Amino acid sequence: MNQTVSVRRAHEDDAAGLLALRQVVFEETEFMLWEPAEFKDSEEDERRRITRLNSATNSACFVADDQGRIVGFLNALGGPVNRLRHSTTLALAVRRSH
């Protein structure tokens, strides 16, 4: 099986796909922060998160794209104060199928 998955910076129009991915991975594993029923974010919330992370100088939102389907994400949240600007917190998820 030859799969090519590309990793790229998320765009606002990825919000629906990211939201769908979150719901899937929250169901697939107990190792995520949210339980499936707890996560109530909307597509607009996801769009704002992408914009906020990608507009910061020390944060970013990346997606793993498998032929137009988002199958993973990596959020890097940079430290909010000067002494922590060099640090980051990572949030990572990949569909079990990948």
ABEGO torsion letter per residue (X at the ends): XBBBBBBBBBBAAAAAAAAAAAAAAAAABAABABBAAABABBAAAAAAAAAAAAABAABBBBBBBBGGBBABBBBBBBBABAAAAABBBBBBBBBAAX
